[in-house]
Amino acid sequence: MAIANGLTAGTWAIDPSHSEVGFTVRHLMVSKVRGSLSGVAGTITVTEDNASVQATIDAATINTRDENRDGHIKSGDFFDVENHPTWTFNSTSFSAKGNDFTLVGDLTMRGVTKSVTLDVEFIGVNTDPWGNTKAGFEAKGEINRKDFGMEWNAALETGGVLVGEKVTIELNIQAALQK
């Protein structure tokens, strides 16, 4: 029994040029700021009835379309890129529901490791013009930034804070079957 229709057992390498980690966080309590990190790499290991993921993310690749904000996010107030340039994700459990999955793993950011649950959708498999087998996945989960030591905030005159605690993470991953 395959874990998903068309997903071949083997090792799949995450393609950094076709993969992205995105995030959304509440700003000023009235809107959301979106950003992305393009420096994602790793492997997805698939067997007939299981899957595991090991991934790294380059925290310096943050892009929120605002250089000043990106600089602040890279600082010790948030990502602390100078001391913690890389994040890691290592899955600890996997369960399948048709072509959808629940992936639980340890996310390490800023030297802090917490368990994170991702809802994963298997998009499908295709062969590129050069004969490489590629698979696509989308995943979504939530973290509390304070759980990872990102405490900085500013109080607003009208009540509330500048930056929300809840961060929604969305991943768009393309991986290539290794031969």
Helices and strands as residue ranges (DSSP letters): E 10-14, G 16-18, E 20-27, E 31-37, E 40-46, E 51-58, G 59-61, E 62-63, H 67-74, E 86-97, E 100-109, E 112-127, E 133-144, G 145-148, E 163-177
